[in-house]
Amino acid sequence: METSLLLYLKPELVRPLEEAGLVSEKKNKIKAFSEGWVWAERKWSQVTEDTGIGNPKFATKEKGERYFKAITEKMATLFVDLAEVDVDKMYE
């Protein structure tokens, strides 16, 4: 997702996809994290060899454009809703 987004917005920042790493990651030793019911930010330099997780080789500019337009519309709607809501009457 991130690579596709960058290919759309700032392609000069993306190295050639054939240079991408092995996309492997070290798993957390604490069971709760692997079960997915708890979350914590990961220290990328300890999790991966090249600080990347996922396979960027499937990234495209077109996917990035679709994602950017979708998330921009959702965020804009959120901001309008926040600006218009009466904070004393937020619940129905």
Steps between C-alpha positions, in 0.01 A plus 500: 500500500767750603717428197205539263413829666854628458511384139198724442605801708883505496633228268852644517518382863439133409796282415454248217264228623738226386735620777238432771602283794386154599184634673550282804441613857589375842195417712444635850578247775198612705194291411243781534660689211491202265135437593417849380303626799775733616717735298820696547720694267790291373864603488559440130876457532435196723208355304644486146831496317406796280222662711233384257214257553275383220576453134537834318554325166123506440480878552381719214439869445138419411439323833653799676270740317189298591608481865585870517166606355304264728678599822494871411123486454451311828722740694327804347161361606632442852631857524170646376305282745726610787462865406122479480417284801350646816736353761219507755283281275742252344303187585164377374 
